[in-house]
Every structure is written in C-alpha cells, then in structure tokens.
Amino acid sequence: MAVEVRVPQMGESIVEAVIGAWRKREGEPVAVGDVLVELETEKVNVEITADHAGVLERILKREGE
C-alpha cells in the first residue's frame, strides 16, 4: 500500500517551503523514523521523517523545488 508523504503544517506565518535535500533515494528501504527529506523555509529548516516502513517508490519534487 502506498503512503503519500506530505508537508506538515509549520505555522501560520510559513506558507511555503523548498526541498533542501532528499536523504533517501527512489528504491531505498525506509524504516519508521528515518529522515526522508529536509525542507527549508524563511524561518526554519525541518527534517521530515517516515511514519511507515517500506520502500521510497517515487520522488515527485526535486531539490530546490
């Protein structure tokens, strides 16, 4: 079963984020708690972790987007 990774709410004043770096690549196994991607905003950088174990099937947005 596929699970979509979404950008979490980061506060009212933060409306957009840029992908700083993917820490996992397509086809790599992922464990719960693994860092998947780093997001950059004007105010804070955030690491997004996996809520489910599995394999990173597809990356839809690239670094810098």
C-alpha positions in Angstrom: 0.0 0.0 0.0 1.4 3.4 -1.0 1.7 6.2 1.6 2.0 9.7 0.4 4.5 12.0 2.3 3.0 15.5 2.7 4.5 18.7 4.0 3.2 19.2 7.6 1.7 22.5 8.9 4.6 24.6 10.1 2.7 27.6 11.5 0.5 30.4 10.2 3.4 32.6 9.0 5.1 29.9 7.0 3.3 29.4 3.7 5.9 27.8 1.5 9.0 25.5 1.8 11.7 24.5 -0.6 13.2 20.9 -0.7 16.7 21.3 0.6 17.9 17.7 0.3 16.5 14.3 -0.1 18.0 11.9 2.4 16.6 8.8 0.8 16.6 7.9 -2.9 14.0 6.2 -5.0 14.1 2.4 -4.4 15.7 2.7 -1.0 14.2 0.9 2.0 12.8 3.2 4.7 12.3 2.5 8.4 10.0 4.3 10.7 11.7 7.4 11.9 14.2 7.6 9.0 14.7 11.2 7.7 13.3 11.3 4.2 13.8 15.0 3.2 14.9 18.3 4.6 12.6 21.3 3.9 13.9 24.9 4.1 11.7 27.9 4.8 12.5 31.6 5.5 12.4 30.9 9.3 13.3 27.3 9.9 14.7 24.1 8.3 12.7 20.9 9.1 13.5 17.2 8.7 10.6 15.1 7.6 10.7 11.5 8.9 8.9 8.4 7.8 5.8 7.4 9.7 5.7 4.0 8.0 8.3 1.4 6.9 8.7 0.4 3.3 10.5 1.5 0.1 10.6 5.0 -1.3 8.8 4.4 -4.5 8.9 7.7 -6.3 10.0 11.3 -5.7 7.7 13.8 -7.3 9.5 17.1 -6.3 13.2 17.6 -6.7 15.7 19.5 -4.6 15.2 23.2 -5.0 11.5 23.0 -5.8 
